[in-house]
Amino acid sequence: MTSPSVSAIGPEMSRAGQWFHPAEPSPDASVRLFMLPHAGSGAIIYRDWEKLLPADIAAQAVTLPGRHNRRDEEMYEEWGPLLDALHDAVLADIDDRPFAFFGHCLGAQLAFRLTIRLEEEGGPSPVMVGMSGWSPEGFFQPTEEQSRMPEPEMVDWIKKLGSFPAEIYDNPEMLALVVPALRADLRVAAQYVDDGAGVRCPLASYGGRSDPLQEYPDAMTHWAGRSAGYLGHSEYPGGHFYIDSHAPSVTTHFAQRLQRLVQTPSAH
């Protein structure tokens, strides 16, 4: 299963300047969840999560500038400014409820570093983070040169990953929307530097058994050293985008652990 076509992305997904979808979290939920997407995509990859998650978890997916209904905005191509902007957007949006992060691939990188930063600041920080399709050790990291590869090579690469539906590859109009955002995100990811840092909050990791971006078999085991409250790794059949076809299982697993933490704060 792959991500939906670009044509399926409606205006309700994101207004200009709107980082989170939906814009207003459910007032009845007891905890909030910010979900960060993979490179080249936006809130649409979490399109099913709101209905899969329990009603007491208010889910909001992130759309970065330069894609979907924010495509008229300038895209970030540098790690620092993007993390700064996301940090400010989250702090401006949170309320007095506990919150968590879940990220896939580039989204996991951003969620991880954002958590580290928020904890260092000593203010509001997440009660839990979910890392999917990425680890700070043993995973592919793009280079600046790869982000500038000719479009035919770029298309061949994303075909192998299965990150977009087949009809996009032969549709110049759709490629014109997808490829620039992907290039920008690859440039951002190329600047990531692992300094061995970890988080204080509980962390759970998720991955596909045959993920082509996982360069070493033990890559996901390194999360155990990045959180004193590591909750373990869950592996599913599939490649890098296992998360599409296994969303019900991933959301159930993550939600159960998040609810337990919120109900018994002393556990973390």
The 8 nearest C-alpha neighbors of each residue, nearest first, counted from 0:
[[1, 244, 243, 2, 240, 241, 161, 164],
 [2, 0, 163, 164, 162, 161, 243, 3],
 [1, 3, 163, 44, 164, 162, 4, 0],
 [4, 2, 7, 1, 5, 164, 163, 43],
 [5, 3, 6, 7, 164, 2, 167, 163],
 [4, 6, 7, 8, 173, 3, 176, 167],
 [5, 7, 4, 8, 9, 173, 3, 167],
 [8, 6, 5, 4, 9, 3, 43, 10],
 [9, 7, 6, 5, 12, 67, 10, 43],
 [8, 10, 11, 12, 7, 6, 68, 67],
 [11, 9, 12, 13, 68, 8, 14, 67],
 [10, 12, 9, 13, 14, 8, 20, 21],
 [13, 11, 10, 9, 20, 8, 42, 14],
 [12, 14, 68, 11, 17, 20, 10, 15],
 [15, 13, 17, 68, 16, 69, 10, 12],
 [16, 14, 69, 17, 68, 13, 72, 71],
 [15, 17, 14, 18, 69, 64, 72, 13],
 [16, 18, 14, 15, 19, 13, 22, 62],
 [19, 17, 62, 61, 16, 63, 20, 88],
 [18, 20, 61, 60, 22, 59, 17, 21],
 [21, 19, 22, 59, 60, 13, 12, 61],
 [20, 22, 23, 59, 19, 24, 60, 12],
 [21, 23, 20, 19, 24, 17, 59, 18],
 [22, 24, 21, 25, 20, 26, 19, 59],
 [25, 23, 57, 26, 21, 22, 59, 58],
 [24, 26, 27, 57, 28, 23, 56, 58],
 [25, 27, 28, 24, 57, 29, 23, 55],
 [26, 28, 25, 29, 55, 54, 57, 24],
 [29, 27, 55, 56, 57, 30, 26, 25],
 [28, 30, 55, 56, 96, 27, 31, 97],
 [31, 29, 56, 97, 98, 28, 96, 57],
 [32, 30, 98, 57, 56, 58, 99, 97],
 [31, 33, 58, 99, 98, 100, 57, 59],
 [32, 34, 100, 59, 60, 58, 99, 101],
 [35, 33, 60, 101, 102, 100, 61, 59],
 [34, 36, 106, 102, 61, 60, 101, 103],
 [37, 35, 106, 41, 103, 102, 40, 34],
 [36, 38, 105, 104, 106, 103, 40, 39],
 [39, 37, 184, 105, 40, 181, 36, 185],
 [40, 38, 181, 180, 184, 177, 37, 41],
 [41, 39, 38, 37, 36, 44, 66, 42],
 [40, 42, 62, 43, 36, 61, 44, 63],
 [41, 43, 60, 62, 61, 44, 45, 20],
 [42, 44, 46, 45, 41, 8, 12, 40],
 [45, 43, 46, 42, 2, 41, 36, 40],
 [46, 44, 43, 48, 47, 42, 60, 34],
 [45, 47, 43, 44, 48, 42, 49, 60],
 [48, 46, 45, 49, 50, 51, 246, 44],
 [47, 49, 51, 45, 50, 46, 52, 250],
 [48, 50, 51, 52, 58, 47, 46, 57],
 [49, 51, 48, 52, 47, 53, 54, 46],
 [52, 50, 48, 49, 247, 47, 250, 53],
 [51, 53, 49, 50, 48, 250, 54, 56],
 [54, 52, 55, 56, 51, 254, 50, 49],
 [53, 55, 56, 28, 52, 57, 27, 50],
 [54, 56, 28, 29, 53, 57, 30, 27],
 [57, 55, 30, 28, 54, 31, 53, 58],
 [58, 56, 31, 25, 24, 28, 32, 30],
 [59, 57, 32, 49, 31, 56, 33, 60],
 [58, 60, 33, 20, 19, 21, 32, 34],
 [61, 59, 34, 42, 20, 19, 33, 35],
 [60, 62, 19, 42, 35, 18, 34, 41],
 [63, 61, 41, 42, 18, 19, 64, 60],
 [62, 64, 61, 18, 41, 65, 66, 69],
 [65, 63, 69, 74, 72, 66, 73, 70],
 [70, 64, 66, 74, 72, 69, 73, 71],
 [67, 65, 70, 69, 64, 68, 180, 63],
 [66, 68, 69, 70, 8, 13, 41, 65],
 [69, 67, 13, 70, 14, 15, 66, 10],
 [70, 68, 15, 64, 66, 65, 67, 71],
 [65, 69, 71, 66, 72, 68, 67, 64],
 [70, 72, 69, 65, 73, 68, 66, 64],
 [73, 71, 65, 70, 64, 69, 74, 15],
 [72, 74, 65, 64, 71, 75, 70, 69],
 [75, 73, 65, 64, 72, 76, 183, 180],
 [74, 76, 77, 81, 183, 73, 80, 64],
 [75, 77, 183, 187, 186, 74, 184, 78],
 [78, 76, 187, 75, 79, 80, 81, 186],
 [77, 79, 187, 81, 80, 190, 82, 76],
 [78, 80, 82, 81, 77, 83, 187, 84],
 [79, 81, 83, 82, 78, 77, 84, 75],
 [82, 80, 84, 83, 78, 79, 75, 85],
 [81, 83, 85, 79, 84, 80, 86, 78],
 [84, 82, 80, 86, 81, 85, 79, 87],
 [85, 83, 81, 87, 86, 82, 80, 88],
 [84, 86, 88, 82, 87, 83, 81, 89],
 [87, 85, 83, 89, 84, 88, 82, 90],
 [86, 88, 84, 90, 85, 89, 91, 83],
 [89, 87, 85, 91, 86, 90, 84, 92],
 [90, 88, 92, 86, 91, 87, 93, 85],
 [91, 89, 87, 92, 88, 93, 86, 123],
 [92, 90, 88, 89, 87, 93, 94, 86],
 [91, 93, 89, 90, 88, 94, 87, 19],
 [94, 92, 90, 91, 89, 95, 96, 98],
 [95, 93, 96, 92, 97, 91, 90, 98],
 [94, 96, 97, 93, 123, 98, 30, 29],
 [97, 95, 94, 30, 98, 29, 31, 93],
 [98, 96, 30, 31, 126, 95, 125, 99],
 [99, 97, 31, 125, 30, 32, 126, 96],
 [98, 100, 125, 32, 127, 126, 128, 33],
 [101, 99, 128, 33, 32, 34, 110, 129],
 [100, 102, 129, 34, 128, 130, 35, 33],
 [103, 101, 107, 106, 35, 130, 34, 110],
 [102, 104, 131, 106, 107, 37, 132, 36],
 [105, 103, 132, 133, 37, 107, 106, 131],
 [106, 104, 37, 108, 107, 38, 103, 109],
 [105, 107, 102, 35, 103, 36, 109, 104],
 [106, 108, 102, 103, 110, 104, 130, 105],
 [109, 107, 105, 111, 106, 110, 112, 104],
 [108, 110, 106, 112, 107, 111, 113, 105],
 [111, 109, 107, 113, 108, 112, 102, 106],
 [112, 110, 114, 108, 109, 113, 107, 115],
 [113, 111, 115, 109, 114, 110, 116, 108],
 [112, 114, 116, 110, 115, 111, 109, 117],
 [113, 115, 117, 111, 112, 116, 110, 118],
 [116, 114, 112, 118, 113, 117, 198, 119],
 [115, 117, 119, 113, 114, 118, 112, 120],
 [118, 116, 120, 114, 124, 119, 115, 113],
 [119, 117, 115, 121, 120, 116, 124, 114],
 [118, 120, 116, 121, 117, 115, 122, 114],
 [121, 119, 117, 118, 122, 116, 123, 115],
 [120, 122, 118, 119, 117, 123, 124, 116],
 [121, 123, 120, 124, 117, 118, 119, 90],
 [124, 122, 117, 121, 125, 118, 90, 120],
 [125, 123, 117, 118, 122, 114, 126, 98],
 [126, 124, 99, 98, 127, 114, 100, 97],
 [125, 127, 99, 200, 98, 97, 124, 201],
 [128, 126, 201, 99, 125, 200, 202, 100],
 [127, 129, 100, 202, 101, 99, 130, 203],
 [128, 130, 101, 203, 204, 202, 100, 102],
 [129, 131, 204, 107, 102, 205, 101, 203],
 [132, 130, 103, 205, 206, 133, 204, 102],
 [133, 131, 104, 206, 103, 239, 205, 130],
 [134, 132, 104, 131, 138, 107, 130, 135],
 [133, 135, 136, 219, 138, 218, 137, 222],
 [134, 136, 193, 133, 138, 137, 221, 108],
 [137, 135, 134, 218, 138, 221, 219, 193],
 [136, 138, 218, 215, 214, 213, 134, 135],
 [139, 137, 213, 214, 136, 212, 134, 133],
 [138, 140, 212, 214, 213, 141, 137, 133],
 [139, 141, 189, 138, 142, 188, 191, 212],
 [142, 140, 189, 185, 145, 139, 188, 143],
 [141, 143, 189, 145, 144, 146, 140, 186],
 [142, 144, 146, 145, 186, 189, 141, 147],
 [143, 145, 142, 147, 146, 148, 141, 186],
 [146, 144, 148, 142, 147, 143, 141, 185],
 [145, 147, 182, 143, 185, 144, 148, 186],
 [148, 146, 145, 144, 149, 182, 143, 150],
 [147, 149, 145, 146, 153, 152, 150, 144],
 [150, 148, 152, 151, 153, 147, 154, 145],
 [149, 151, 153, 152, 154, 148, 178, 147],
 [152, 150, 154, 153, 149, 155, 148, 156],
 [151, 153, 155, 150, 154, 149, 156, 148],
 [154, 152, 150, 156, 151, 155, 148, 149],
 [153, 155, 151, 157, 156, 152, 150, 158],
 [156, 154, 158, 152, 153, 157, 151, 159],
 [155, 157, 153, 159, 158, 154, 152, 160],
 [156, 158, 160, 154, 159, 155, 162, 161],
 [159, 157, 161, 155, 156, 160, 154, 162],
 [160, 158, 156, 157, 161, 155, 162, 211],
 [159, 161, 157, 162, 158, 239, 156, 211],
 [162, 160, 158, 159, 163, 157, 1, 240],
 [161, 163, 160, 157, 1, 2, 240, 158],
 [162, 164, 2, 1, 161, 165, 167, 3],
 [165, 163, 166, 1, 167, 4, 2, 3],
 [166, 164, 167, 168, 163, 169, 158, 161],
 [165, 167, 168, 164, 169, 170, 4, 163],
 [168, 166, 170, 165, 169, 173, 164, 174],
 [169, 167, 166, 170, 165, 174, 154, 171],
 [170, 168, 167, 166, 171, 165, 174, 173],
 [169, 171, 167, 173, 172, 168, 174, 166],
 [172, 170, 174, 173, 175, 169, 168, 167],
 [171, 173, 175, 170, 174, 176, 167, 169],
 [174, 172, 176, 175, 170, 171, 167, 177],
 [175, 173, 171, 177, 176, 172, 178, 167],
 [174, 176, 172, 173, 177, 178, 171, 179],
 [177, 175, 173, 174, 178, 179, 172, 180],
 [176, 178, 174, 180, 175, 179, 39, 181],
 [177, 179, 181, 180, 174, 175, 176, 182],
 [180, 178, 182, 181, 177, 183, 176, 175],
 [181, 179, 39, 183, 182, 178, 177, 184],
 [180, 39, 182, 178, 184, 179, 183, 38],
 [183, 181, 146, 179, 185, 180, 184, 178],
 [184, 182, 76, 180, 186, 181, 185, 179],
 [183, 185, 187, 181, 38, 186, 182, 188],
 [184, 186, 188, 182, 187, 146, 183, 189],
 [187, 185, 189, 183, 184, 143, 188, 76],
 [186, 188, 78, 184, 77, 76, 185, 189],
 [189, 187, 185, 190, 191, 186, 184, 141],
 [190, 188, 142, 141, 186, 187, 191, 143],
 [191, 189, 188, 187, 78, 192, 186, 77],
 [190, 192, 188, 189, 193, 78, 187, 108],
 [193, 191, 194, 190, 189, 135, 188, 195],
 [192, 194, 195, 135, 191, 196, 136, 112],
 [195, 193, 196, 192, 197, 135, 191, 136],
 [194, 196, 193, 197, 225, 135, 224, 192],
 [197, 195, 194, 225, 198, 193, 115, 112],
 [196, 198, 225, 226, 195, 115, 199, 224],
 [199, 197, 226, 200, 115, 225, 114, 196],
 [198, 200, 226, 227, 201, 197, 228, 118],
 [199, 201, 127, 198, 126, 228, 202, 267],
 [202, 200, 228, 127, 229, 226, 267, 230],
 [201, 203, 229, 128, 127, 230, 129, 226],
 [204, 202, 230, 129, 231, 229, 232, 130],
 [205, 203, 130, 232, 129, 131, 233, 231],
 [206, 204, 131, 233, 232, 234, 130, 132],
 [207, 205, 132, 234, 131, 235, 208, 233],
 [206, 208, 238, 235, 237, 210, 241, 209],
 [207, 209, 236, 235, 237, 210, 234, 238],
 [210, 208, 238, 207, 237, 211, 236, 239],
 [209, 211, 238, 239, 207, 212, 213, 208],
 [212, 210, 213, 209, 238, 239, 160, 214],
 [213, 211, 139, 210, 138, 214, 239, 132],
 [214, 212, 138, 211, 210, 215, 139, 137],
 [213, 215, 138, 137, 212, 139, 216, 211],
 [216, 214, 137, 218, 217, 213, 138, 136],
 [217, 215, 218, 214, 213, 137, 219, 220],
 [216, 218, 220, 215, 219, 137, 221, 214],
 [219, 217, 137, 215, 220, 216, 136, 221],
 [218, 220, 221, 217, 134, 222, 232, 204],
 [221, 219, 217, 222, 218, 223, 232, 224],
 [222, 220, 223, 219, 224, 218, 136, 225],
 [221, 223, 225, 224, 220, 219, 226, 134],
 [224, 222, 221, 225, 229, 220, 226, 231],
 [223, 225, 222, 221, 226, 227, 197, 229],
 [224, 226, 197, 222, 223, 198, 196, 227],
 [227, 225, 229, 228, 198, 197, 199, 224],
 [226, 228, 229, 199, 225, 201, 224, 223],
 [227, 229, 201, 226, 230, 200, 202, 267],
 [228, 230, 202, 226, 201, 223, 227, 231],
 [231, 229, 203, 202, 228, 201, 232, 204],
 [232, 230, 203, 229, 204, 233, 223, 202],
 [231, 233, 204, 205, 203, 234, 230, 219],
 [234, 232, 205, 204, 206, 235, 231, 203],
 [233, 235, 206, 207, 205, 208, 232, 236],
 [236, 234, 207, 208, 237, 206, 233, 241],
 [237, 235, 208, 207, 241, 234, 209, 238],
 [238, 236, 241, 207, 209, 208, 235, 210],
 [239, 237, 210, 209, 207, 241, 240, 208],
 [238, 240, 210, 241, 207, 132, 211, 160],
 [239, 241, 242, 238, 243, 162, 1, 237],
 [240, 242, 237, 238, 207, 243, 239, 244],
 [243, 241, 240, 245, 246, 244, 249, 239],
 [244, 242, 241, 246, 245, 240, 0, 1],
 [243, 245, 242, 0, 246, 241, 240, 247],
 [246, 244, 242, 248, 247, 243, 241, 249],
 [245, 247, 249, 242, 248, 243, 244, 250],
 [248, 246, 250, 245, 249, 251, 51, 244],
 [249, 247, 251, 245, 246, 250, 252, 253],
 [250, 248, 246, 252, 251, 247, 253, 245],
 [249, 251, 253, 247, 252, 248, 254, 246],
 [252, 250, 248, 254, 249, 253, 247, 255],
 [253, 251, 249, 255, 250, 254, 248, 256],
 [252, 254, 250, 256, 255, 251, 249, 257],
 [255, 253, 257, 251, 256, 252, 250, 258],
 [256, 254, 258, 252, 257, 253, 251, 259],
 [257, 255, 259, 253, 254, 258, 260, 252],
 [256, 258, 254, 260, 259, 255, 253, 261],
 [259, 257, 261, 255, 260, 256, 254, 262],
 [258, 260, 256, 262, 257, 261, 263, 255],
 [261, 259, 257, 263, 258, 264, 262, 266],
 [260, 262, 258, 264, 259, 263, 257, 97],
 [261, 263, 259, 260, 258, 264, 257, 265],
 [262, 264, 260, 265, 261, 266, 259, 267],
 [265, 263, 266, 260, 261, 267, 262, 259],
 [264, 266, 267, 263, 260, 262, 261, 259],
 [267, 265, 264, 263, 260, 259, 261, 228],
 [266, 265, 264, 200, 201, 228, 260, 126]]
